[in-house]
């Protein structure tokens, strides 16, 4: 990409003021007790500032169009192509910045930007098999034991990575057997009560004194563990899998076991039934299970009839 020097002076309004306007708003939210922007948010804002920070307002539509064209073809630092979801999130940030600048009267109302229209995402259907889950936990136990609680919990109870990473110890209620995700950590902005299951209760009981975090590494908060996670996947021979996919496995198992849609929505942090249809085909899962049970019942009856016939054939008449 061709980027102007960050020290280059320009006349009039520039894209950098948009970014600074949004950053100022972020500081206002934080000062009032709001949630601190995630690292992903900061990275995307920084990228927007570097690429459109020098652009004059009248040139912004073309600059944004070029920015998203390049974003869709250039690879990440890991050598992978960006997903549609990642590009859509960049578009959301850019649109939010522009709308905020208009609201703050920094710029006049802007025309519709076609390049900021979101593309339809293809939802992932990657689920971890029982064998893959066993191999993954074996590697984690051996090389990254501090990750076992957070991975195991997400295998059992659908959660978001940030919910568990930032969850504090005071949110654990062992008497009620509940993890209370505060509204500041939930994507929906509503508190979520998640169950403490037997498989992980001992871990919560053994959190050392003085530790402030529900999930910790030697008493300290588990921050970024992307490198360890990718290494564990590689050693376990698991491809095309993300930490977020763990919650898909958990929700699928809970739906298959008959958990009704309403409590499933609450546990997963979904606000509308559309999210169940988006991530899960619960009717299809239950139809498949009912069909499987029916076929198993038919096979059992056939086997029973065959055994009876064989027994009759073995009778000796006197």
N, C-alpha and C positions, 0 to 999 in steps of 0.2 A: 504494500500500500504506500501511496505517497502522502506523507503527513507533513503539515507545516510545522515549523518550530513552535514549541509551546511558548516561547518568549516573543513570538511575532506579534506586533501591534497591528490591530485592525480598526477601521472606522465603523462606528455604529454598533448595533446589537450583534452579538455573536452567540454561537451555540454553547460556548462555555458558560455563559450567564445562565442558560437553562439548567445546566448541571449544578451550578452553584446554588441556584434557586432551590432545587430539589434537596441538595445537601443541607441548606439552611433549614428547610422544613423538617428534615430528618432530625436535626439538632433540637428543634422545638419539641418534637414528639418525645425524644429521649429525655429532655429536661422536665417533661410532665409525667415521667415514669413509664413511658412506652418502651416497647421492645427495641433493643439495639439492632440495627440492620445486620443481616447475615453477611458472611464473607462473600457469598455468591452475589448479593446485591451490590456490595462494594466493588467487586471485580467488574460487573456489568456497567456500573456507573463510570468506573475508571476508563473502560474501553470506549464508552460513548464520548467521554470527555476528550480522549486522545484523538479520536477519529472525526468528531464533528465540532470539537471545541474551537477551532479556528474559523469555522464557516459563518459567513454573514447570513442574516435571517432570510434574505431573498434567495439565497443559494441553498437553503436547508432542504427543500424537497428533493432536489437532485442529489445532494450529499447523502441524505438518508437512503435514497434508492440505491446508490452505489454501495453504501455501507452494508446493506442487507444482501445485496447481490454477492459481494465479496464474502460475507459471513457464511453464506450457504455453500460456497465452493472451497474455501480455505479450511484446512484441517486444524484441529486443536493441537496443543503442545504434546498430546499423547499420540498424535498421528491419526486421529479418528475424525470422521466427518460429523459436523454438528447435527443434532437431531432437530426435527421440526419443532418439538417442544422447547428446546433451548433457544431457537431463533424467535419463537413466539414470545418467550419471556423477555428477550431483548426489546422486542416491539412494544411490549407492555410498559417497560421502563421508559422508553422513548416517548410514548404517548402520554404517560403519566407526567413526565417532565414538562411537556408542552402544555398540557391542560393546567398544570399547577402554575406555570408562568403566566398563562392567560388569566387565571383566577387572581394572581398577585398583581395583575395589571402591569406586568413587565413587558408584555407584547400584546398586540391586538388579537382578536379571535382569528384562528387560522382555518384555511380551507381543509377539506378532507384530504388526508395523505393515503393514497392507495397502497403505498409500500408498507404501511403499518397495519394493513389488514392481515389478520392471523390466518394461517393455513390450517387445514384439517389435520389433526394428529392421528396417526395410526397407533392405537393403544397396544401396549405390550401384553403378550400372553405367555410370558416366560415364568414357569413354575418349577420350583425345586423338587426333584423326586426324593423319595425316602432314602435311596442309596446316596444321592448327592448330598443330602442334608447330613447323613451320617459321616461321610468322608470329610465334609467341611468342618464339622464339630471336632472330628479327630485331629485335623490339622491345627485348629484353633487351640485345642487342649494342649497340644505339644509345643507350638511355637508362639501363640498369642493368647495365653490363658485369660488375660484381662478382658478380652473381647467376648468370652463365652456368655456371660450374663446378658449383655445387650443383644447378642445374636439369638440366643435361646429364647429370650422373652419375645422378640419380634417373630420368631418362628411359631410361637404359641398364640400371641396376642397381637393383632395388627396395630402397628404404631409407626410413627414417623421418626426418622433418625434424629431430627432436632429436638423432638419431644423428649426423647430418652437422654440425649447428650446433656441437655440443659436442666433436666429435672433435679430438683433439690431434695435432700433427705427428708425435710419436713413434709413433703408430699406423700410419704409412705405411711399408710395406716395399717399396721399388721393386725390389729384387733378386728377391724372391718374387712381386712384382706383386700385393700383397694390402693391403687396408685391414682392420685388425683392430679391430672394434667391441668395446670392453671390456664386461664384463657389467654395469658400472654404468650404461651408456647403453642397453643393449638392453632391450626390453620384457619379454622372456622371462627375463631375469636370467642368460643364458648368453652367452659371447663369440661373435661372428659374424665369420667371415672372408669378406670381399667382394673380388671381383677388381678390379684396376686395369686398365681397358680402354685400348686404344691411343688412342682419341679424347680421352682426358683425361690421359694420362700426362705430356705436356709441361707441363700446368698444375702437377702435383705436383713436377716437377723444377725449376720456376721459382719455388717459394715462397721469398720473401726471407729472408735470414738474420735471426735474431732473432724471426721469427714463430712463435708457439706453436700455431697452429691449422691444421688440414688445409684448411678452407675459410675464407677470410678476406676482409676488405675493407681494403685498404691496411695489411696486417699485423695488423689487429685482428680480434677475433672478430665474426662476423656474428650479431647477436642477433636482434631482431625486425625482419622485413622485410615484414610484412603489408601496409603501405601501398604499398610499391614493387611487391609481387606483384599486388595488386588493380589498381593502375594499369597494369601491363604487360598483364594480362588484358584490361582495358578497351580499351587502345590496339590490341591484337591482335584485338579483336572476338570474344573467347571468353567465353561465359556459362556459369554453373552449373559451375564447375570449381574444385577446391581443390588445394593443393600435394600433399596426400596422394594425390590421384588419379593423380599421376605414377607412383607405384609400381604401380598397377593396370595401367597401360599396359605398364610394363616386364615385369611378371610374365606378362601375356598374350602378349607377343611371345616371351619365353623359352619359355613352354609351347608355343606354336604351332611354334617352331623345334625342338621335340623334347626339351627339357631334362627329364629324369626328375623325378618328384614329389619324391623325397628331397632332391636338391641344391637344387631350387627352394624347398622348405620352409626349408632352412638359409639360403640367400641372403636370402630375404624375412623371416627371423626368426620363422617360424611353428613352433609346437611340436607341432601335431597335424595329421593329414591333413584333419580337418574344416575347417581354415582354407582349404585349397585348394578344397574343395567350396563353402565360403562365398563366396569371392571369385572363383573361377575354375571354369568347367566344362571341365576339360582334356579329358575324353573327348569332349565336344561339339565343342571346338575341333579336335581331331585328326580326328574324324569329318567335320567340315566340310571340312578340308584334304584328306582322302583322297577325298571326293566331288568336290571341285573338281579335284583332279589327275586323277581318272578321267574327268570330263567333258572336261577339256582334252585328254586322250589320245584320247578318242573323236572330238573335233573335228579333231585333227591327222590321224587316220586317214581321216576323211571327206574332208578337204581333199586328202590325198595321193591318195585314190581318184579324186576329181574331176579332179585334175591329170593322172592317168594316163589317164582316159577322154577328156579333152580332147586329150591328145597322140595317142591312138589315132584320134580323129576327124579329126585334121589329117594323117593319113598319105595319101599319093598312090599309088594303085595303077597300075602300068603293065601 
